[in-house]
């Protein structure tokens, strides 16, 4: 039994949920003493066998790491830096860009990684990028990849009937940090909305429903614009993953991803979330998505044509959803909890 402390970067984000709170929960089920907290002091850290520090960019965080490093070796916990994004490649359109463009903040993160005993990341590309940017430090580069997994409580038992959704519903979900990703599907969705009336669109999170509605209204088609408004549903962003995941309802889930350096270091979590809710999934064939070899996930760059095809084929839609759901059921966080245990304690 080990004492493991997760030092989170915040209290409500999906990053904290998937990389601190939930790992702490499943590790406790394996018999370890775990906790996660936003505020950590030296006394608490020193009583731990491992301290997992999420995104250490604040001066208070690096100061505490310095204090831990000054402890006698036998009394010092293992220091693990946890990263789920390439914070050195945040694009300009991302709200976090200005913060991570700060040279002092970047230097603190690089220093923390270099002085950690170990780094955990969500994928191989992020591991490669993390090694590349720290050549100035003499760093052994002990990086462990622990993919993101969805907790089993989010995974449905079977493909939902969705009787309340009388026509096929295409669902996209994300925050405003995913503007460029949504751009991949905005024009194809508008095209389909103009040409067909036998489906709906459900936007969860960022207020992008109006991007579909207003573009069609500008075409001077008032009758069509009014029907489109009714067929595009906007679901507001809901804080807390436990409340957010149930909003992912629909027959077809979209996972567009712009092909840039930052996104290549992302994980396949969006695919797992959509699969867990029993949807047929269409995704961009780039980065971490392309590396996910699952029969039920369709990679596409021809969004309009492929979505038309799946709208016309309910049998194929159900088959894709069933295959994706089977994958999700076999790849829950609980089923892979030992990966966290090995990454932190081996």
Buried (B, 14 or more C-beta within 10 A) or exposed (E): EBBBBBBBBEBEBBBBBBBBBBBBBBBBEBEBBBBBBEEBEEEBBBEBBBBBBBBBBBEEBBEBBEBBEEEEEEEBBBBBBBBBBBBBBBBEBBEEBEEBEEEEBBEBBBBBBBBBBBBBBBBBBBBBBBBEBBEEEEBEEEBBBBBBBBBBEBBBEEBBEBEEBEEBBBBBBBEBBBBBBBBBBBEBBBBBBBEBEEBBBBBBBBEBBEBBBEBBBEEEEEEBBEEBBEBBBBBEBBEEBEEBBEBBBBBBBBBBBBBBBBBBBBBBBBBBBBBBBBBBBBBBBBBBBBBBEBEBBBBBEEBBEBBBBBBEEEEEBBBBBBBBBBBBBEBBBBEBBEBBBEBBBE
